[in-house]
Amino acid sequence: METKDQRRLGFPFRSGSLALDFVATVAKRDMNERELLVDSDALHTWIFVAGLPPALDPITPDRLEDAIALREALNHLTRSRVDGSRPAPAAIDTINRAASYGPPPLLLAYDAANSHFGGSVDVRNVLSIVARDAVDLYSGPYRDRIRRCLGHECSLYFVDRSRQGNRRWCSMAACGEKASSAAYRERARHN
């Protein structure tokens, strides 16, 4: 893989949170669900485009199952927050277990102005970064600003960091423009 962007290689990164971006590795959740982490190569790709340190090869089937279990625990926690219900203790335990692995060391670059992660690490250490992001999000100042996108065909969650706290879409470019265009067409049809 040459570049990180390439339209993020098929993975959406519109939530404003690494943990919520990981939840989005199931496309069209509760609609026409499509699993994006179909194998260890897909998880390697997501880790790469997320800007995380590379996981050691190979990611075993057990570690892929661990990653999917973490993702589903994050989804459960997110859904509970959005719906105003109490999350299952098992989901919290899964997130805490993943967060308990030490993240890889963050190193200072030679320009003394940037940082980077050290070399390849066990996938559990990489996933601890995702789990710790969730811990920070759900215990931090934006814990009550987690939203579900109101886009017609969107199932993404996002962190509303707008000043007034009234953002409706995961991104204006992806879902907001579609909603605005649909509203315009509807108004034009009735005029």
N, C-alpha and C positions, 0 to 999 in steps of 0.2 A: 504494500500500500504506500503510495507516494505522499499523499496529502491527507490531512485530517478532514477537510471539508467535503469535497465531492458530494455536496448536498447531504452530508452526514451519512452517506452510504445506506440510505433507506431507513434510518432511525430518526424519529422526531426528537428535537431538542428545543422545545418551546416553553418549558414549564418554569424556568427560573430556579430550578432545584435539581441537583444531580439525582437525588432519591426519586423525585417525581418523573424525571426523564427515564429512570430505570423502570418504573411502573409502566411507562409507555412502550415497553418492549413487547406488549401485547397490543396490536393495532385493533382499532374498532371494538374495544372492550364492551361487552354487553350488547353488541350489535352482530356483526359478522366477524367474530374474533379471529385474529390471525396471529399465531405465535411467531415472533421474530427471532427468538433465541432457539432456533431449531437444532443447533448442535454447538459443539465447543468452538468451532470456527466463527460462528455468529457472535458468541460471547466475546471472543478475542477481538472481533471487529468493533463491537459496541464499546469495549474497554478502550480501544485505540481512538475512536472518534470522540469519545467522552473526554479524552485528554488525560486518562489515568495511566499509571505506570504499567508496562506490559506484564501480563501474567506468564509465568513459566509454562512452557509446553511440556506435555500436553495437559489440557484441562480434562480431567477424568469425568466420566459420566456422573460419579458421585458429587463432584464439585459443581457440575452443571446443575444437578438437582438442588444443591445447596443454594446456588444463585437464584434459581426459579422459586425456591421456598422463600428466600429473602424478598424477592420481588412481590410475591403474593401476600406476604405479611405487610409489606409497605402499602400495597393496594388496599388491604383490609383496613389498615390504620387510616389511610387517606379517606377512604369511603366513610369510615366511622366519623371522622372529623367533619367531613362535608355534610353528612346526614345528621350530625348531632347525637350519635349513639355512642355507647361505651365500647371501646375496642376489646377484643378477646385477649386475655392474658397470654395465650399461646403465641399470638402475633407479636406482642411486645417481647416475649422471651426469644423469639427467632431473631428479631432486630437486635436485641441486646447481645445475644450470642455472637452475631456477625460483627457487631461493633467492638466486641472484646478482643478480637485479633488486632494486633498492633498494625497501624498503617505503615507503609514503607517510609523511610526517612525522606524528608524534604531537604534538599541541598542547595546551598547558595551557588549561583553561577559565577563564572570568573569576572563578569562585568560588575559584580557586587550590587546589581540592581534587580536581578531576576532570580527565580528559583526553579528547580526541577526535581523530579523524583529520581532516586537512584535507579539501578538496573532492574531487571525482571525479578518479580517476587511471586510467591504463591498466590493463587487467585483469592484465597480467603483474606489475605492482606489487602488486596485491591478492593474486594467487596466491603471490607471494614470502612473504607472511605465513604462508600455509598451509605452504609448503615449509620455512620457518624454524622453524615449530612442530614439524615432523617432525624437523629437525636437532636441536632442543633435546630432544625426546622420546627419540630413539634414541641420543643421546650423553649423556643426563642420568641422574639417579638412578632414574628409573622405567623405564629401558630393559628391565629384566627383569620388569616388572610389566604387560606388555601381554598381554591375554588375549582369547580368543574366547568369546563368550557361550555358555553351555550351554543356553540356552532352546531348546525343541523346534523352533520355526519361525524362529529368529533367526540371522542371519549377521553380527551386528555384533561389532566388536572394541572393547575398552575398556581404560582404564588402571586397574589395581587400586591404588587409593590407601588401601585399608583398612589398619589397623594391622598385622594379622597376615598380610596378603597372600594371603588365601584366598577372595576374592570370586569368585562363579561366574556372575553375571548382569550384563548391561549396565546394568540398573536393576531394583531390587526391584519397583517399580510395574509395569514393562512385562513382564518375564520371570520374575522371582522369585516373584511372586504366582501366576502361572499354574502354575509348577512346584510350588509349595506346595499349591495347590488340587488339582492332578492327583494328587500324592502322598497327600493326605487322602482323595480319592475312591477311590483304589486300596486304601488301608488299610481304609476303610469297607466296601468291596466284599468284602474277605476276612474281615471280622468278622461 
